[in-house]
Amino acid sequence: MALEVITKQPPSEPKPHPIVFVHGAWHGAWCWDEFFLDYFAQHGYVAHAFSFGSHGNSHAPKSLRRCHIADYLGDLAGFVRSLPATPILVGHSMGGLVVQKYLERAPAEAGVLLASVPTIGAIGATLRTVRRIPGQFVKATLQWRLYPVIETPELARAAFFSASLPEDRLQHYFALLQDESYNAFLDMVIVPPRPQRVSTPMLVLGGGSDTIFGAAEVEATARSYNTQAHMFPGIAHDMMLEDGWQDVADHMIEWLSSRGL
């Protein structure tokens, strides 16, 4: 299997621990390459983003339809093994669940969760989606794939972006979105993280305008990791692509610097 990997190097001597950015459902490594990879490289980090198998330009021995969270977890574990130093892991949404599951069995220098699947799983997000777009959810279930949930620019905006995101950027991002495994969705509902098994220090961040995972879920996740969530008002689910992305990145860099990373 060949995973798509995008890496940005800092302009001078790099910090000792690289950052690995882990994307969420319907996305690929591209979502980090828009802003975050260059920005974190400019701040001294070797910044990596990879696409899970059957996402982006990655290949996999099985079709997307057959993929589970365990497959994505294997992709992350394999990529981490290829690195020369223990990384900092950053996970968005479904990628946040993958990061949490990885940290249950292996440490990292730090973990950062952005609008992540909460420690209670994605049941709340599922119920909200059913109420908001019942017909699209039924269509997704009948087709056993998740693309119907975000299959138009309007649906994608409602799921991921603020109403104020310019139309040209919405169309650009929408063209890069893809289908997602229904099996992975079910795993997000029924195989929640086990924070009691995680010893890695965690930073938990959420968007105040996120329609997928709300503030209460983000805050409960933070409590599970014995920390306090930080919410960004006006920012929707795709925190790395919204207009306030730099505020999110700066908060992450400040926190990492406070830990000597």
Wavefront OBJ file of the C-alpha trace (Angstrom):
o trace
v 0.000 0.000 0.000
v 1.278 3.480 -0.897
v 0.005 6.375 1.183
v -0.057 9.921 -0.121
v 2.204 12.017 2.130
v 2.709 15.784 2.026
v 5.684 17.090 4.018
v 6.852 20.645 4.594
v 10.288 21.373 6.009
v 11.170 24.390 8.163
v 13.521 27.035 6.717
v 16.139 26.407 9.430
v 17.097 23.716 11.945
v 13.876 21.817 12.749
v 12.449 21.186 16.169
v 13.227 17.655 17.391
v 9.695 16.285 17.122
v 7.687 16.369 13.877
v 3.966 16.980 13.671
v 1.670 14.471 11.969
v -1.704 15.858 10.884
v -4.512 13.286 10.598
v -7.541 14.189 8.487
v -11.186 13.444 9.075
v -13.995 11.814 7.105
v -14.557 12.925 3.515
v -11.156 14.683 3.521
v -7.530 13.865 2.697
v -4.058 15.277 3.305
v -5.011 18.252 1.132
v -7.016 19.850 3.976
v -3.820 20.455 5.959
v -1.872 21.640 2.928
v -4.123 24.648 2.403
v -2.742 26.555 5.413
v -1.441 24.457 8.299
v 1.553 22.611 6.841
v 3.385 25.715 5.638
v 2.473 27.667 8.764
v 3.783 25.033 11.170
v 6.911 24.560 9.034
v 7.530 28.306 9.257
v 7.412 27.883 13.043
v 10.128 25.252 13.001
v 8.267 21.951 12.752
v 8.684 19.241 10.169
v 5.014 19.008 9.224
v 3.537 15.849 7.703
v 0.046 15.064 6.471
v -0.969 11.762 4.938
v -4.160 10.438 3.384
v -5.713 7.276 4.739
v -5.923 4.351 2.347
v -8.557 4.944 -0.375
v -8.484 8.690 0.418
v -6.862 11.421 -1.635
v -4.108 9.885 -3.737
v -3.486 6.954 -1.391
v -3.963 3.388 -2.527
v -5.173 0.509 -0.374
v -5.561 -3.263 -0.680
v -9.289 -2.929 0.018
v -11.986 -0.640 -1.324
v -13.178 2.381 0.629
v -16.507 0.630 1.109
v -14.799 -2.093 3.162
v -12.611 0.197 5.293
v -12.949 0.459 9.076
v -11.382 2.748 11.665
v -8.949 -0.101 12.372
v -7.619 0.265 8.816
v -7.046 3.986 9.299
v -5.413 3.275 12.649
v -3.045 0.891 10.878
v -2.207 3.616 8.354
v -1.305 6.038 11.158
v 0.721 3.447 13.074
v 2.649 2.504 9.960
v 3.424 6.116 9.144
v 4.584 6.866 12.697
v 6.934 3.878 12.543
v 8.603 5.436 9.511
v 9.540 8.613 11.405
v 12.950 9.198 13.005
v 11.481 10.701 16.196
v 8.332 10.423 18.306
v 5.794 12.811 16.793
v 3.152 15.244 17.923
v -0.211 13.969 16.638
v -2.998 16.295 15.487
v -6.348 14.760 14.586
v -9.429 16.415 13.100
v -12.914 14.927 13.467
v -12.696 11.224 12.509
v -8.920 11.691 12.518
v -9.246 12.733 16.149
v -10.786 9.358 16.910
v -7.933 7.616 15.080
v -5.390 9.624 17.104
v -7.151 8.761 20.363
v -7.254 5.058 19.485
v -3.557 5.151 18.566
v -2.668 6.795 21.878
v -4.460 4.038 23.768
v -1.629 1.710 22.810
v 1.369 3.931 22.045
v 2.548 7.290 23.412
v 3.310 10.461 21.489
v 4.954 13.709 22.553
v 1.531 15.375 22.559
v -1.936 14.946 21.106
v -4.129 17.722 19.706
v -7.804 17.141 18.929
v -9.607 19.541 16.573
v -13.406 19.199 16.450
v -12.813 15.542 17.231
v -15.140 12.598 17.610
v -15.820 12.844 21.359
v -15.026 10.244 23.952
v -18.687 9.174 23.998
v -18.546 8.448 20.267
v -20.483 10.026 17.393
v -24.020 9.132 18.473
v -24.913 12.774 19.153
v -23.628 13.881 15.743
v -25.600 11.065 14.134
v -28.859 12.087 15.776
v -28.334 15.727 14.787
v -27.639 14.704 11.199
v -30.784 12.562 11.073
v -32.861 15.481 12.332
v -31.217 18.006 9.982
v -31.170 16.010 6.731
v -33.217 12.825 7.248
v -33.589 12.077 3.537
v -29.855 12.300 2.886
v -29.103 10.077 5.865
v -31.554 7.426 4.626
v -29.954 7.659 1.166
v -26.493 7.182 2.707
v -27.679 4.159 4.672
v -29.347 2.534 1.686
v -26.235 3.075 -0.443
v -23.909 2.085 2.451
v -21.691 5.121 1.844
v -21.490 8.583 3.384
v -21.193 10.840 0.342
v -24.945 11.641 0.221
v -24.568 13.521 3.502
v -22.288 16.123 1.843
v -23.037 15.619 -1.865
v -23.827 19.270 -2.724
v -21.938 22.475 -1.894
v -24.853 23.555 0.284
v -24.735 20.331 2.304
v -20.956 20.617 2.622
v -21.241 24.183 3.886
v -23.834 23.160 6.469
v -21.584 20.360 7.719
v -18.134 21.912 7.616
v -18.085 25.663 7.040
v -19.406 28.985 8.259
v -22.075 30.852 6.328
v -19.509 33.612 5.768
v -17.014 31.396 3.906
v -16.664 32.913 0.414
v -18.391 30.973 -2.343
v -15.215 30.493 -4.380
v -13.461 28.840 -1.444
v -16.502 26.658 -0.750
v -16.474 25.446 -4.355
v -12.712 24.812 -4.166
v -13.013 22.715 -1.001
v -16.135 20.925 -2.196
v -14.314 19.732 -5.313
v -11.712 18.067 -3.059
v -14.166 16.252 -0.784
v -14.826 12.559 -1.379
v -16.909 9.607 -0.286
v -16.392 8.003 3.139
v -16.861 4.485 4.455
v -20.156 3.698 6.165
v -18.320 1.053 8.176
v -16.014 3.759 9.534
v -19.062 5.822 10.467
v -20.505 2.898 12.424
v -17.168 2.477 14.200
v -17.318 6.149 15.225
v -20.667 5.440 16.870
v -20.019 2.092 18.547
v -16.236 2.019 19.213
v -15.573 5.139 21.308
v -12.134 6.115 22.629
v -10.897 4.913 26.013
v -9.196 7.972 27.527
v -8.275 6.112 30.698
v -5.668 4.261 28.618
v -4.024 7.460 27.319
v -1.048 9.009 29.126
v -0.035 11.494 26.402
v -0.763 15.178 27.235
v -3.748 16.405 25.224
v -5.009 19.700 23.857
v -8.726 19.714 22.991
v -10.109 22.419 20.684
v -13.537 23.039 19.197
v -15.408 25.456 16.988
v -18.194 27.516 18.463
v -20.192 27.229 15.221
v -19.564 23.511 14.664
v -22.791 21.732 13.668
v -21.268 18.237 13.955
v -19.689 18.179 17.418
v -21.029 20.740 19.861
v -19.356 22.568 22.720
v -20.740 20.207 25.364
v -19.159 17.217 23.618
v -15.823 18.991 23.155
v -15.775 20.020 26.809
v -16.680 16.498 27.960
v -13.812 15.124 25.872
v -11.413 17.563 27.503
v -12.572 16.531 30.970
v -11.963 12.905 30.036
v -8.322 13.841 29.432
v -8.094 15.939 32.607
v -7.774 19.190 30.728
v -9.935 22.132 29.679
v -11.296 22.645 26.168
v -10.696 25.832 24.252
v -13.523 26.946 21.963
v -13.161 29.331 19.030
v -16.309 31.449 18.557
v -17.586 31.715 15.003
v -15.478 28.836 13.680
v -17.224 25.831 12.158
v -16.187 22.189 11.928
v -13.278 22.514 9.479
v -11.150 24.525 11.888
v -8.051 24.278 9.663
v -9.864 25.778 6.654
v -12.056 28.441 8.220
v -11.102 32.129 8.197
v -9.954 31.823 11.812
v -7.499 29.002 11.064
v -4.480 31.100 12.116
v -5.959 31.700 15.585
v -6.338 27.931 15.936
v -2.786 27.288 14.739
v -1.321 29.980 17.012
v -3.091 28.498 20.038
v -1.662 25.078 19.206
v 1.859 26.494 18.783
v 1.642 28.391 22.081
v 0.531 25.241 23.894
v 3.262 23.131 22.322
v 5.879 25.770 23.149
v 4.684 25.848 26.757
v 5.513 22.138 26.880
v 8.943 22.627 25.370
v 7.888 21.170 22.012
l 1 2 3 4 5 6 7 8 9 10 11 12 13 14 15 16 17 18 19 20 21 22 23 24 25 26 27 28 29 30 31 32 33 34 35 36 37 38 39 40 41 42 43 44 45 46 47 48 49 50 51 52 53 54 55 56 57 58 59 60 61 62 63 64 65 66 67 68 69 70 71 72 73 74 75 76 77 78 79 80 81 82 83 84 85 86 87 88 89 90 91 92 93 94 95 96 97 98 99 100 101 102 103 104 105 106 107 108 109 110 111 112 113 114 115 116 117 118 119 120 121 122 123 124 125 126 127 128 129 130 131 132 133 134 135 136 137 138 139 140 141 142 143 144 145 146 147 148 149 150 151 152 153 154 155 156 157 158 159 160 161 162 163 164 165 166 167 168 169 170 171 172 173 174 175 176 177 178 179 180 181 182 183 184 185 186 187 188 189 190 191 192 193 194 195 196 197 198 199 200 201 202 203 204 205 206 207 208 209 210 211 212 213 214 215 216 217 218 219 220 221 222 223 224 225 226 227 228 229 230 231 232 233 234 235 236 237 238 239 240 241 242 243 244 245 246 247 248 249 250 251 252 253 254 255 256 257 258 259 260 261
